[in-house]
Amino acid sequence: MTISEHIAITGATGQLGRLVIAELLRIAPGAHLVGIVRDPVAAKDLAERGVELRTANYEDPAAVKAALTGVDKVLLISSSVIGQRVRQHGHVIDAAQAAGVKLLSYTSILHADTTALALAEEHRKTEALIRASGVPFVFLRNGWYTENYTGNIAAAIQHGAVLGSAADGRISFAARADYAAAAAAVLAGRDNQAGQIYELAGDNGYTLADYAAEIAKQSGKPVVYKDLREADYKAALASIGLPEAFAALLADSDAKAANGALYDASRQLSALIGRPTTPLAESVSAALAR
């Protein structure tokens, strides 16, 4: 990486975006970081740390094009708007092509090309758009974030149960910070990363029963894993306020995890970041401390 490189991060104020920027500030202090944000006021702290803010959102092609002008590398953090991702991502891809970006990194999903997860369809289509654009790319195929479950740890303790449809399937959890470190390593790397596809997942696989047992161990409260039929798990997710379509996707992912869809033993993530991924016990401890 050269000091003059401009590195842009979309969704810079999101949970992953902030972690990527923090890691880049640590490992690449000479880089010129560009945070693509919807609301500069919400990113005031990033500006105070030397990050250049440019205002744009995935729905505004002209703003995205302006925001990527003069940028060398881009991290396209996938949109959270299920059903609109391909179109929104297309605006960023078109802008990267117009700007002559040297590397476009995209946060895809584990085994995007072969997985049965319904959640992967928009990622596959986005990967195809990137390939067709001719922009040099890296696919960061992220596995499951441990926070997908630990974000609901208080409810699990309150009700004494972790709900899911994964049966005894093993899930290769990794902390969001682990995936952020991987993205930063690629963006800051000196080696030519173009064309690389990383299948990123935690070093170890855990069942949801393992997860429930870890909560019980650390909290001192009785917590067990309750396996549900996919339809019942979807209903449970919808009952706590998740949109029905999103609840269906999460339930589908859980059910397919029973057959190994969220498991990967390649340890590409720890190899990329140069350290072991965050153990489940550590993530549970951090969640309980909040």
C-alpha positions as CSV (number, residue, x, y, z in Angstrom):
1,M,0.0,0.0,0.0
2,T,1.2,3.5,-0.8
3,I,0.7,6.5,1.4
4,S,-1.2,8.3,-1.4
5,E,-3.9,5.6,-1.7
6,H,-7.4,6.7,-1.1
7,I,-9.5,3.9,0.5
8,A,-13.3,4.3,0.7
9,I,-15.6,2.4,3.0
10,T,-19.3,2.4,2.3
11,G,-21.7,2.3,5.3
12,A,-18.9,3.8,7.3
13,T,-21.1,4.5,10.4
14,G,-22.5,1.0,10.5
15,Q,-21.3,-1.6,13.0
16,L,-18.9,-3.3,10.6
17,G,-17.8,0.0,8.8
18,R,-16.7,1.6,12.1
19,L,-14.7,-1.4,13.0
20,V,-13.0,-1.6,9.6
21,I,-12.1,2.1,9.8
22,A,-10.7,1.7,13.4
23,E,-8.5,-1.2,12.2
24,L,-7.3,0.7,9.2
25,L,-6.4,3.7,11.3
26,R,-4.3,1.2,13.4
27,I,-2.5,-0.7,10.7
28,A,-2.4,1.8,7.9
29,P,-2.0,5.2,9.5
30,G,-0.7,6.7,6.3
31,A,-3.7,5.9,4.2
32,H,-6.3,8.5,3.2
33,L,-9.5,7.1,4.5
34,V,-12.8,8.1,2.9
35,G,-16.0,7.3,4.8
36,I,-19.1,7.1,2.7
37,V,-22.0,8.1,5.0
38,R,-25.6,9.1,4.8
39,D,-25.4,11.5,7.7
40,P,-22.1,13.4,8.3
41,V,-23.3,14.5,11.7
42,A,-23.5,10.9,12.8
43,A,-19.9,10.5,11.7
44,K,-18.4,13.5,13.4
45,D,-16.2,11.2,15.5
46,L,-14.7,9.7,12.3
47,A,-13.9,13.1,10.9
48,E,-12.2,14.0,14.2
49,R,-9.9,11.0,13.6
50,G,-8.9,12.2,10.2
51,V,-11.4,10.3,8.0
52,E,-12.7,12.3,5.0
53,L,-16.5,12.2,4.9
54,R,-18.4,12.1,1.7
55,T,-22.2,12.0,1.7
56,A,-24.0,9.4,-0.4
57,N,-26.4,6.5,0.0
58,Y,-26.9,3.4,-2.1
59,E,-30.1,4.8,-3.6
60,D,-28.4,7.9,-5.2
61,P,-26.2,6.9,-8.1
62,A,-25.0,10.4,-8.8
63,A,-24.0,10.9,-5.2
64,V,-22.2,7.6,-5.1
65,K,-20.3,8.4,-8.3
66,A,-19.2,11.7,-6.8
67,A,-18.2,10.1,-3.6
68,L,-15.9,7.6,-5.3
69,T,-14.1,10.1,-7.5
70,G,-10.4,9.8,-7.0
71,V,-10.6,6.7,-4.9
72,D,-8.2,3.8,-5.3
73,K,-9.8,1.1,-3.3
74,V,-13.4,0.5,-2.1
75,L,-14.9,-1.7,0.5
76,L,-18.5,-2.3,-0.5
77,I,-20.3,-3.3,2.7
78,S,-23.5,-5.1,1.6
79,S,-26.7,-3.2,2.1
80,S,-29.1,-4.2,4.8
81,V,-32.2,-3.7,2.7
82,I,-33.2,-7.2,1.7
83,G,-34.7,-7.4,-1.7
84,Q,-33.0,-4.1,-2.9
85,R,-29.4,-5.1,-2.5
86,V,-28.6,-6.0,-6.1
87,R,-29.9,-2.7,-7.5
88,Q,-28.2,-0.7,-4.7
89,H,-24.9,-2.5,-5.0
90,G,-25.1,-1.9,-8.8
91,H,-24.9,1.8,-8.2
92,V,-21.6,1.4,-6.3
93,I,-20.2,-1.0,-8.8
94,D,-21.0,1.4,-11.7
95,A,-19.4,4.3,-9.7
96,A,-16.3,2.2,-9.0
97,Q,-16.0,1.4,-12.7
98,A,-16.3,5.0,-13.7
99,A,-13.7,6.1,-11.1
100,G,-11.2,3.5,-12.4
101,V,-11.0,1.9,-8.9
102,K,-8.0,-0.4,-8.6
103,L,-9.7,-2.8,-6.1
104,L,-13.3,-3.3,-5.1
105,S,-13.8,-5.5,-2.0
106,Y,-17.3,-6.8,-1.4
107,T,-18.7,-8.4,1.8
108,S,-20.5,-11.4,0.4
109,I,-21.6,-14.5,2.2
110,L,-19.9,-17.8,3.1
111,H,-19.8,-20.2,0.1
112,A,-21.9,-17.8,-1.9
113,D,-21.5,-19.8,-5.1
114,T,-22.6,-23.2,-3.7
115,T,-24.6,-22.5,-0.5
116,A,-28.3,-23.4,-0.3
117,L,-29.0,-20.4,1.9
118,A,-31.8,-18.2,0.5
119,L,-29.9,-15.2,1.9
120,A,-27.1,-15.8,-0.6
121,E,-29.1,-15.1,-3.8
122,E,-28.5,-11.3,-3.8
123,H,-24.9,-11.9,-2.9
124,R,-24.5,-14.2,-5.9
125,K,-26.1,-11.7,-8.2
126,T,-23.8,-8.9,-6.8
127,E,-20.7,-11.0,-7.3
128,A,-21.8,-11.6,-10.9
129,L,-22.2,-7.8,-11.5
130,I,-18.8,-7.1,-10.1
131,R,-17.2,-9.8,-12.3
132,A,-19.0,-8.3,-15.3
133,S,-17.9,-4.8,-14.5
134,G,-14.2,-5.5,-15.1
135,V,-13.2,-3.8,-11.9
136,P,-10.5,-5.7,-10.0
137,F,-12.2,-7.4,-7.1
138,V,-11.9,-9.3,-3.8
139,F,-14.8,-11.2,-2.4
140,L,-14.9,-11.4,1.4
141,R,-17.4,-14.2,1.9
142,N,-18.3,-13.6,5.5
143,G,-19.7,-16.4,7.6
144,W,-22.0,-15.9,10.6
145,Y,-21.3,-13.2,13.1
146,T,-21.3,-14.3,16.7
147,E,-23.3,-11.1,17.4
148,N,-26.2,-12.5,15.3
149,Y,-26.9,-14.5,18.5
150,T,-25.3,-12.6,21.3
151,G,-27.3,-9.6,20.4
152,N,-30.2,-11.4,22.0
153,I,-28.4,-12.8,25.0
154,A,-30.5,-10.9,27.6
155,A,-33.7,-12.4,26.2
156,A,-32.1,-15.9,26.2
157,I,-31.3,-15.5,29.9
158,Q,-34.7,-14.0,30.7
159,H,-36.6,-16.9,29.1
160,G,-34.0,-19.5,29.9
161,A,-33.8,-20.6,26.3
162,V,-31.9,-20.0,23.0
163,L,-34.3,-20.6,20.1
164,G,-33.4,-21.9,16.7
165,S,-33.8,-24.5,14.0
166,A,-30.2,-25.6,13.5
167,A,-30.5,-28.9,15.5
168,D,-27.0,-30.1,16.2
169,G,-25.4,-28.4,13.1
170,R,-22.1,-26.7,13.8
171,I,-21.8,-23.0,13.0
172,S,-18.4,-21.4,12.5
173,F,-19.0,-18.2,14.5
174,A,-16.6,-15.3,14.4
175,A,-16.9,-11.9,16.0
176,R,-17.7,-8.9,13.8
177,A,-14.3,-7.5,14.7
178,D,-12.6,-10.5,13.2
179,Y,-14.3,-9.9,9.8
180,A,-13.5,-6.2,10.1
181,A,-9.8,-7.0,10.6
182,A,-9.9,-9.2,7.5
183,A,-11.4,-6.4,5.4
184,A,-8.8,-4.0,6.7
185,A,-6.0,-6.5,6.0
186,V,-7.0,-6.8,2.4
187,L,-7.4,-3.0,1.9
188,A,-4.1,-2.2,3.5
189,G,-2.2,-5.1,1.9
190,R,0.8,-4.5,-0.3
191,D,0.2,-7.7,-2.3
192,N,-2.0,-7.7,-5.4
193,Q,-5.3,-9.0,-4.1
194,A,-7.3,-8.8,-7.3
195,G,-9.3,-12.0,-8.0
196,Q,-9.0,-13.4,-4.5
197,I,-12.0,-15.1,-2.9
198,Y,-11.9,-15.6,0.8
199,E,-14.2,-18.0,2.6
200,L,-14.2,-16.4,6.1
201,A,-15.4,-18.2,9.2
202,G,-14.4,-18.8,12.8
203,D,-11.7,-21.3,13.7
204,N,-14.1,-23.5,15.6
205,G,-17.7,-24.7,15.0
206,Y,-20.3,-24.6,17.7
207,T,-23.8,-25.9,18.0
208,L,-26.5,-23.7,19.4
209,A,-26.6,-26.1,22.4
210,D,-22.9,-25.2,22.9
211,Y,-23.8,-21.6,22.8
212,A,-26.7,-22.0,25.3
213,A,-24.4,-23.9,27.6
214,E,-21.8,-21.2,27.5
215,I,-24.4,-18.6,28.5
216,A,-25.5,-20.7,31.4
217,K,-22.0,-21.3,32.5
218,Q,-21.0,-17.6,32.5
219,S,-24.3,-16.1,33.7
220,G,-25.1,-18.8,36.3
221,K,-28.6,-18.9,35.0
222,P,-30.4,-22.0,33.5
223,V,-30.3,-21.6,29.7
224,V,-30.9,-24.4,27.2
225,Y,-31.2,-24.7,23.5
226,K,-34.8,-25.2,22.2
227,D,-34.9,-26.6,18.6
228,L,-37.9,-25.5,16.6
229,R,-39.3,-26.4,13.3
230,E,-38.3,-23.8,10.7
231,A,-41.9,-22.4,10.4
232,D,-42.2,-22.1,14.2
233,Y,-38.8,-20.3,14.5
234,K,-39.9,-17.9,11.7
235,A,-43.1,-17.2,13.7
236,A,-41.0,-16.6,16.9
237,L,-38.8,-14.1,15.1
238,A,-41.8,-12.3,13.6
239,S,-43.4,-12.2,17.0
240,I,-40.5,-10.0,18.3
241,G,-41.0,-7.5,15.5
242,L,-38.8,-8.7,12.6
243,P,-40.3,-8.2,9.2
244,E,-41.8,-11.4,7.9
245,A,-39.5,-11.7,4.9
246,F,-36.4,-11.2,7.0
247,A,-37.7,-13.6,9.7
248,A,-38.1,-16.2,6.9
249,L,-34.5,-15.7,5.7
250,L,-33.1,-16.1,9.2
251,A,-35.2,-19.2,9.8
252,D,-34.1,-20.6,6.5
253,S,-30.4,-19.9,7.4
254,D,-30.8,-21.6,10.8
255,A,-32.5,-24.6,9.3
256,K,-29.8,-25.1,6.6
257,A,-27.2,-24.7,9.3
258,A,-28.4,-28.1,10.5
259,N,-26.8,-29.5,7.3
260,G,-23.6,-27.6,7.6
261,A,-24.4,-24.5,5.6
262,L,-22.7,-22.2,8.1
263,Y,-19.7,-24.4,8.8
264,D,-16.3,-24.0,7.3
265,A,-13.0,-25.5,8.6
266,S,-10.5,-23.8,6.2
267,R,-9.4,-21.2,8.8
268,Q,-8.9,-18.6,6.0
269,L,-10.1,-15.9,8.3
270,S,-7.5,-16.5,11.0
271,A,-4.8,-16.9,8.4
272,L,-5.7,-13.5,6.8
273,I,-5.8,-11.6,10.1
274,G,-2.7,-13.3,11.6
275,R,-4.4,-14.4,14.8
276,P,-7.0,-16.9,16.0
277,T,-10.6,-15.8,15.6
278,T,-12.5,-14.7,18.8
279,P,-13.6,-17.7,20.8
280,L,-17.3,-18.1,21.6
281,A,-16.6,-17.8,25.3
282,E,-15.0,-14.4,24.8
283,S,-17.9,-13.1,22.8
284,V,-20.4,-14.3,25.3
285,S,-18.4,-12.7,28.1
286,A,-18.4,-9.4,26.2
287,A,-22.1,-9.5,25.6
288,L,-22.9,-10.2,29.2
289,A,-20.7,-7.2,30.2
290,R,-22.8,-4.8,28.2
